[in-house]
């Protein structure tokens, strides 16, 4: 469900919203998007926030937290502040795209920076715990956060499918 308030240019999505941005799926209990002069200024995700990016055929980079705020510049993602049990699962690859390990991190808050709409670097704010695992030392179950759900069957293939 979606509500748009013309007065303050605020889009509110609720009832299990899903946003698709290129190869990324964004979900939360509710999402608010602030528009300024027809461009996205920021997006807030409330409770059960998860951003999943399809890395390869079987791997998914994941970011999870209780609250997230994403900031945009010229409609491009610039950074995400993740607060409240912020966690990541990130697949480390070499120049040839070969998997070299799986990085799992936990911090009470973190900031993820993007360049050209792609992950650039991460700053852990409070009490970080970061562990890189060789592929063989992590189980299939440990590769996904609790509540992980890839909803590709709900992804519109073109703009005309949005209202079908």
C-alpha positions in Angstrom: 0.0 0.0 0.0 1.2 3.5 -0.8 0.2 7.0 0.4 1.5 10.2 -1.2 1.1 13.4 0.7 1.3 16.3 -1.7 1.8 18.9 1.0 5.1 17.6 2.3 6.1 15.4 -0.8 6.3 12.3 1.4 5.6 8.9 0.0 4.7 6.3 2.7 4.6 2.6 1.9 3.3 0.0 4.3 1.9 -3.6 4.4 5.1 -5.4 3.4 6.5 -2.9 0.9 9.2 -4.0 -1.6 11.3 -1.6 -3.6 13.5 -2.7 -6.4 16.6 -0.7 -7.4 18.6 -2.4 -10.1 19.8 -5.7 -8.5 18.8 -4.7 -5.0 15.6 -5.5 -3.1 14.6 -3.2 -0.2 12.1 -4.3 2.4 10.9 -3.1 5.8 7.6 -3.0 7.8 7.2 0.5 6.4 9.1 2.9 4.2 9.0 6.7 3.8 10.5 8.5 0.8 11.0 12.3 1.0 10.9 14.1 -2.4 12.4 17.5 -3.0 12.0 19.2 -6.4 11.0 15.9 -8.0 14.1 14.1 -6.7 14.5 11.6 -3.9 16.1 13.4 -0.9 16.1 10.5 1.6 14.3 7.2 2.3 13.6 5.9 5.8 13.0 2.2 6.6 11.3 1.2 9.8 11.5 -2.2 11.6 12.7 -5.4 10.0 14.8 -3.5 7.4 16.7 -5.5 4.9 18.5 -4.6 1.7 19.5 -7.6 -0.4 21.7 -7.4 -3.5 22.0 -10.3 -5.9 25.8 -10.9 -6.1 25.8 -14.1 -8.3 23.5 -16.8 -9.2 23.4 -18.2 -5.7 25.0 -15.4 -3.5 23.3 -12.4 -1.9 25.0 -9.4 -0.1 22.7 -8.4 2.8 22.3 -5.5 5.1 19.9 -5.7 8.1 18.9 -3.4 10.9 16.0 -2.0 13.0 16.1 1.4 11.3 17.8 2.7 8.1 18.0 6.1 6.5 19.3 6.3 2.9 20.5 9.6 1.4 20.5 10.4 -2.3 22.3 13.0 -4.5 20.8 13.6 -7.9 18.5 10.5 -7.4 21.6 8.3 -6.8 22.2 6.5 -3.6 25.0 8.2 -1.6 25.0 6.6 1.8 22.9 4.5 4.2 22.9 4.9 8.0 21.9 1.6 9.6 21.0 1.7 13.3 19.9 -0.9 15.8 21.7 -4.3 15.5 23.1 -3.4 12.1 24.5 -6.5 10.4 26.0 -7.3 7.0 26.8 -10.5 5.0 29.1 -9.6 2.1 30.8 -11.8 -0.4 34.4 -10.9 -0.9 35.7 -11.4 -4.5 39.0 -10.9 -6.3 39.5 -9.0 -9.6 38.4 -12.0 -11.5 35.1 -12.2 -9.5 36.3 -15.4 -7.8 34.9 -15.8 -4.2 37.7 -15.4 -1.6 35.6 -15.3 1.5 32.4 -14.2 3.2 32.4 -11.2 5.5 29.9 -11.1 8.4 29.7 -7.9 10.5 27.6 -6.8 13.5 27.6 -3.3 15.0 25.0 -1.2 16.8 25.3 1.3 13.9 27.1 1.6 10.7 27.3 3.9 7.6 27.5 2.4 4.1 28.8 4.6 1.4 28.1 4.2 -2.3 29.8 5.4 -5.5 27.9 5.2 -8.8 25.1 3.3 -7.1 27.5 0.6 -6.0 28.9 -0.3 -2.6 32.1 1.7 -1.9 33.1 1.4 1.8 31.6 0.9 5.2 32.2 2.7 8.6 31.3 0.9 11.8 30.2 3.3 14.4 29.8 1.4 17.7 31.3 -1.9 18.9 31.9 -3.5 15.6 32.6 -7.2 15.2 33.8 -8.2 11.8 34.7 -11.7 10.7 35.8 -13.0 7.3 35.1 -16.7 6.7 36.6 -18.9 4.1 33.8 -20.3 1.9 34.1 -23.8 3.3 33.8 -22.7 6.9 30.4 -21.2 6.7 27.2 -23.3 6.4 24.4 -22.6 3.9 22.2 -21.5 6.7 24.8 -18.9 8.0 24.8 -17.3 4.5 21.4 -15.8 5.1 19.8 -13.6 7.7 16.8 -14.9 9.6 13.8 -13.6 7.6 15.7 -13.6 4.3 13.3 -13.8 1.4 14.3 -13.1 -2.3 11.1 -11.8 -3.9 12.1 -11.8 -7.5 8.8 -13.1 -8.7 7.3 -9.8 -7.4 9.8 -7.6 -9.3 8.2 -5.8 -12.2 9.9 -6.6 -15.5 8.9 -3.2 -17.0 7.0 -0.1 -15.9 3.7 -1.4 -17.2 3.6 -4.3 -14.8 3.6 -2.1 -11.7 -0.2 -1.6 -11.8 -1.2 -5.1 -13.0 
